[in-house]
Every structure is written in C-alpha cells, then in structure tokens.
Amino acid sequence: MRDSGVGFSPFGRLGFSSDGVNGSCGPFFFFGRWPLGSKKEWVALSRLVKAHGVRGEVRGVLLTDVLENFQGRTIIRWSRGGEVRELEIEGIRPHGTLLLFKFKGVDDRGAAQELVGGTLEIPLDELVPLPPGEYYWYQLLGLKVYTEEGEFLGVLEEIMETAGHDVYVVRKEGQEILLPAIKEVVRAILLEEGRMVVHLLEGLR
C-alpha cells in the first residue's frame, strides 16, 4: 500500500532476506538468471498460500504493491525454510486481491500444493527503483526513531496497513508507540543515518 499523502509514500511492502530464507515475513519475458548459491540479498514478492484448481496454478498473497517487479521476469526463486528452488514462470493472472501463478513443470494440484508455504523472491539489486521520496518497507524497518527535539523513541520494528494509511510500530524496552505514516508526523527519513525524525501529535505517546 502507498500513502500518497505522506509525500514520501512508503511503500511497496516487501519481506526481506539476507540468506535466502524469507525474513518477514499475461506472458512475461526473460529477465535473467542467477546462481542459487549466490551471496545476493533477496526480497520476497509473494507468499504462496493455496493450490488453485487442478492445472497446477498456485494462489499467491502479494507482499508488494510494486507489480512492476514481476514484469519482464520468467525465472524466480522459491524459498521455504532452508529449501530453495528456481522456478520458471509460465503465466501470472489476477484473482481478486491475489495472483495466480503457473510454473513450468507444475501441472496438477498435487504439484502446486508442494509449493504452498514458500515465498517467491528476487535479488535485492533487481528491485524496480522507486521515485524520489518513496521507499520499500525493508528500507524503513530497523530505523531508529527520534522526535524533532532529539528524543529517542525506539526502533521501527513493524509496519501495519490500515484503510487510510500505514502505521509504524516503534518499540523500546518493552514499550511501543504507534505512529501514523502521515506527513504531519513523519518529518524526515534519513536512510544513510539509519534514522527517522517524527513530530508527536497530541495523544500519540
């Protein structure tokens, strides 16, 4: 989900993985291959949740709203626990809020069921660049959050989606603050410094 009212609009929700295991949580054209044993960092675009029909399709929950990351791609990495496979995409089509994936060699419901629970991942450096001022969730998670006066509020550990805007969950020493991702609250995102500056509206603390 994106919050255009913030001005920096976060976000394209993505799970993040540095070891090949997901840490979080029409026709396509060939984009490129990579070795399964490479040291690349990976991001998850979708989580496979259920076999669909009897022809090998699998339902996938989107972990990003930046669908351009699927375009031009026929090879994608599947990961579940310590197991990793390379899958060739034959087709993707919408199914409500989900996507239906068809992979080469996965031609019946049983084969599709074997993929359930895995995530579909691409290398971090192949993510579609976002416009200036927009961020993927993995870039924001882990930021240290400070007030405009310099008070340390905690670490941004979770992002929740709501109907109106995203909500940042900031935790410190067992306590948490919920910060709406709106321009009146989020004053600056300083990725190179690893911090976010916020203005605490009345009632947020």
JOGICOR-V111028 format. One line per field, one symbol per residue. phi: phi as a letter, one per 20 degrees, with the letter a starting at -180 (. if undefined). psi: psi as a letter, one per 40 degrees, with the letter a starting at -180 (. if undefined). A space follows every 50 residues. Layout:
# JOGICOR-V111028
phi->???
psi->???
This chain:
# JOGICOR-V111028
phi->.ddfffndkfamfbfcbdcndgeec.fddgdqdbffefefecceebdeda fcmddnfcecefdbdefffefmcddbedcbmeeccdddfeacbfbmeddd dcdfnddbffffffefnedeccfgfdfffeggndcfgffefnfedcffen feeqdfdbcdecfeafceddcblndccddfecffdeebcdffembcdcde fgnfe
psi->iigeeddegfdghhiiheeehhea.aiiihdiiihdeieiiiihdihhdi ihaeeeihhhhheiegeeediehehihhhhbehhihihhdihiigbeiih hhihegeidddddeeheiihiiideeihiiiheiiiddddheihhiidee hhdahheihihiddiihhhhihfeiihhhhgidddhdihgddefiihihh ihed.
